[in-house]
Amino acid sequence: MEETVAQHRQQDTSPGARITATGLGLRTRRGWVFRDVELDVAPGELVAVTGAAGSGRTSLLLAVTGRFAINRGSLSVAGHPLPRTAPAVQRLAALGLVHGAHEPEPALTVAEHVRERLALLGLGPWQPRRRRTHARELVTAAGFDLDPDALGRDLDPYRRQLLCLLLAELTGPRLIVVDDVDGGTDGVERAALWRVLRERADAGTTVLAACRETGDAPVDQTVRLRHRPAAVPAPAEAAAVAATPSVPAPAEAAVPAERDAAKPGAGAAPPDRPGGRSTPAVPEQGEPATDELDAQGAA
């Protein structure tokens, strides 16, 4: 009998993860990577994180999954405070396509990616021949437009996203993050990818997706990051920050955040579903009003 991806997921039937953050930030000697992020994400919501390149989108996604520590403010995922309980969050959160952290291997086929992930997770048949056959069946059963024999280096941006999403779902995550949703895709592909993410959210998984602009994406809310030129932390410095516990921020000017909220819809949303209505930010006393979250650093 042909098995589906869902049958390989870990036996955690919990709903999507709730995410809360207050004054969330990451500051290095080179400046802010992102700052003053406020999050209130319900289980099963699809949230867009928008901003220009360099605004901290990618770093924020990694922080929420317990893979990049913050040192300002507070962050909790499914009741687990970060960065103190990062291993627990890493077990329940999965990466879709995230540049520099989770991307297709150029020399592996789509089916080989799935086969290697199954082996890493200890899932599926252990016999090499059966595992190869089973991996191909999983690619077909996923319902994605993926050729099992296509090499990672030959995949276009849209199919790279689909492959990484397929790999993420093998772990049965409560939270999935996806980077650069609108990178390199045309309008039709972008709409199709948003529909796939919407379906995952409607099924109960919390989804955070980074993009430059949401357009008509069927998201429940949008968190905007505003870019300012700043140095990107070096890998060694970022690793040092990741090992540093959260500490209170020094007294300095706070920058308000803007979040767009839209009513969640049931089932698959139509392509022209609006991406949310804008909620003006309220600046602190003595601060100029802004319409977007001030963030700096690596995207």
C-alpha positions in Angstrom: 0.0 0.0 0.0 1.3 3.4 -0.9 2.0 5.6 2.1 1.8 9.3 2.3 4.1 11.9 3.8 1.6 12.3 6.7 2.1 8.6 7.7 5.8 9.4 8.2 5.3 12.3 10.5 6.1 12.0 14.2 3.2 11.1 16.3 2.7 14.5 17.8 -0.9 15.5 17.0 -0.6 18.8 18.9 -2.0 21.9 17.2 0.2 24.6 15.8 2.5 26.5 18.0 1.6 29.8 19.6 4.3 32.5 19.3 4.6 35.5 21.6 7.3 38.1 21.7 7.8 41.5 23.3 10.6 43.9 22.5 12.4 41.1 20.7 15.8 42.0 19.3 19.3 41.0 18.5 22.2 43.4 18.8 25.8 42.7 18.1 28.9 44.9 18.2 28.1 45.8 14.6 24.6 47.0 15.3 21.1 45.7 15.4 20.1 42.7 13.4 16.4 43.3 14.2 14.8 45.1 17.1 11.5 45.8 19.0 9.6 43.0 17.4 6.2 42.3 18.8 4.5 38.9 18.0 1.2 37.5 19.0 0.6 34.5 16.7 -2.2 32.0 17.3 -1.8 28.3 16.5 -2.6 27.7 12.8 -2.1 31.3 11.6 -0.2 32.2 8.4 2.0 35.2 9.2 4.0 37.2 6.7 7.3 38.8 7.8 8.0 41.5 5.3 10.9 43.9 4.6 13.7 44.7 2.2 16.9 42.6 1.9 18.9 43.3 5.0 16.0 44.0 7.3 16.5 40.9 9.5 13.8 38.7 8.1 15.9 35.5 7.9 17.5 36.0 11.3 14.0 36.5 12.8 12.8 33.3 11.3 15.8 31.4 12.7 15.3 33.0 16.1 11.7 31.9 16.3 12.7 28.3 15.5 15.4 28.3 18.2 18.3 28.3 15.8 19.5 31.9 16.3 19.4 33.3 19.9 18.1 36.8 20.8 19.6 39.0 23.4 16.8 41.6 23.9 13.2 41.2 24.9 11.3 38.0 25.4 10.2 35.2 23.0 8.1 32.1 23.7 7.1 29.4 21.2 4.5 26.8 22.3 5.1 27.8 25.9 8.9 27.4 25.6 10.9 30.5 26.5 13.8 31.2 24.1 16.8 31.0 24.0 16.8 28.9 27.2 14.7 26.0 25.8 16.0 26.1 22.2 16.3 22.3 21.9 12.6 21.8 22.7 11.6 24.5 20.1 13.9 22.9 17.5 12.1 19.6 17.9 8.7 21.1 17.2 9.7 23.7 14.5 10.9 22.9 11.0 12.6 25.0 8.3 11.3 25.2 4.8 13.6 27.0 2.3 15.8 29.3 4.4 18.9 30.5 2.5 22.1 29.5 4.2 20.4 27.2 6.6 18.1 24.8 4.6 18.5 24.6 0.9 18.5 21.7 -1.7 21.8 20.0 -2.3 22.9 20.6 -5.9 24.1 17.0 -6.6 21.1 15.2 -5.1 17.8 14.4 -6.8 14.5 15.2 -5.3 13.9 11.6 -4.4 17.4 11.3 -2.9 16.7 14.4 -0.7 13.7 12.6 0.7 15.5 9.3 1.1 18.4 10.9 3.0 15.9 12.8 5.3 14.0 9.6 6.1 17.3 7.9 7.0 18.3 10.8 9.2 15.0 10.7 11.0 15.0 6.9 11.3 11.8 6.6 9.3 10.7 4.3 6.5 12.2 1.0 5.3 15.8 0.4 6.3 16.7 -1.7 3.3 18.4 0.6 0.7 16.3 -0.6 -2.3 13.0 -0.3 -0.5 13.9 3.1 0.8 14.8 4.4 -2.6 11.4 3.2 -4.0 9.6 4.5 -0.9 11.1 8.0 -1.3 9.9 8.2 -4.9 6.4 7.2 -3.8 6.5 10.0 -1.1 7.4 12.6 -3.7 4.5 11.5 -5.9 2.0 11.3 -3.0 2.8 14.8 -1.8 0.9 16.3 -4.7 3.6 18.8 -5.5 4.9 19.6 -9.0 8.2 17.8 -8.4 10.1 15.4 -10.6 11.7 12.7 -8.4 14.7 12.6 -10.7 15.4 16.3 -10.9 18.7 17.5 -9.4 18.7 20.1 -6.8 20.8 22.4 -8.9 18.2 22.2 -11.7 15.2 23.2 -9.6 13.7 26.6 -10.2 12.9 28.8 -7.2 9.3 27.7 -7.0 10.3 24.0 -6.9 13.1 24.6 -4.5 10.5 25.9 -2.1 8.3 22.9 -2.6 11.1 20.4 -2.0 12.2 22.1 1.2 8.5 22.3 2.4 8.2 18.5 1.7 11.3 17.8 3.7 10.1 20.0 6.6 6.7 18.1 6.8 8.4 14.8 7.3 9.0 15.8 10.9 5.4 16.6 11.7 6.1 20.1 12.9 3.9 22.4 14.8 5.7 25.4 13.3 7.1 25.9 9.8 9.1 28.9 8.7 9.7 29.7 5.0 12.1 32.4 3.6 11.9 34.5 0.5 8.5 33.4 -0.7 8.5 35.9 -3.5 12.1 35.5 -4.6 12.5 34.4 -8.2 8.9 33.3 -8.7 6.3 34.7 -11.2 2.8 35.7 -10.2 1.3 32.3 -10.9 3.9 30.4 -8.9 3.8 32.9 -6.1 0.0 32.6 -5.8 0.3 28.7 -5.8 3.0 28.8 -3.1 0.9 31.0 -0.9 -2.0 28.6 -1.4 0.1 25.7 -0.3 1.2 27.6 2.9 -2.4 28.6 3.5 -3.5 24.9 3.4 -0.8 24.0 5.9 -2.0 26.7 8.3 -5.7 25.8 7.8 -4.7 22.2 8.8 -3.4 23.5 12.1 0.3 24.2 11.5 1.6 27.7 12.4 3.4 29.2 9.4 5.8 32.2 9.3 6.7 33.2 5.7 9.2 36.0 4.9 8.8 38.0 1.7 9.3 41.6 0.4 5.6 42.3 -0.1 2.5 40.2 0.6 0.4 41.5 -2.3 -2.8 39.5 -2.3 -1.4 36.7 -0.2 -4.0 35.0 2.1 -2.2 35.8 5.3 -3.7 36.3 8.8 -1.4 39.1 9.8 1.8 40.9 8.6 4.8 41.9 10.6 6.9 44.6 8.8 10.6 45.1 9.3 12.1 48.4 8.1 15.6 48.3 6.7 18.4 50.6 7.6 22.0 50.1 6.4 24.0 48.1 9.0 26.8 45.6 9.0 25.9 42.0 8.9 27.3 40.1 11.9 30.2 37.7 11.1 29.4 34.0 11.5 31.7 33.8 14.5 30.1 36.8 16.1 26.6 35.5 15.4 27.5 32.1 17.0 28.8 34.0 20.1 25.5 35.9 20.3 23.6 32.7 20.0 25.3 31.4 23.1 24.5 34.5 25.1 21.4 34.5 27.4 18.8 37.1 27.0 19.5 40.3 28.9 17.5 43.5 29.4 18.0 46.2 26.7 19.8 49.4 27.6 17.8 52.6 27.8 17.5 53.9 24.2 14.9 55.2 21.9 12.2 52.6 21.2 10.9 52.3 17.6 7.2 51.3 17.3 6.1 48.5 15.2 3.3 48.1 12.6 1.4 44.9 12.2 -1.4 44.2 9.8 -4.2 41.9 10.9 -6.8 40.1 8.7 -9.5 37.8 9.7 -8.5 34.2 9.2 -10.4 32.3 6.6 -11.5 28.7 6.7 -10.3 26.3 4.1 -8.2 27.3 1.0 -8.3 31.0 0.4 -9.0 32.5 -3.1 -6.0 34.1 -4.8 -7.4 37.6 -4.4 -7.8 37.3 -0.6 -6.4 40.5 0.9 -3.2 40.3 3.0 -4.6 42.2 6.0 -5.6 45.7 7.0 -3.1 48.1 8.4 -3.0 49.1 12.0 -1.2 52.3 12.8 1.6 52.1 15.2 1.4 54.1 18.5 4.8 55.7 19.3 6.0 56.1 22.9 5.9 59.5 24.4 8.3 61.9 22.8 8.9 59.6 19.8 8.1 60.3 16.2 5.4 58.1 14.7 6.5 55.5 12.2 4.6 53.1 10.1 7.0 50.2 10.2 9.2 48.2 12.6 12.7 49.5 12.8 15.2 46.6 12.3 18.7 46.4 11.1 21.2 43.7 10.1 21.1 40.5 8.2 18.1 39.2 6.3 
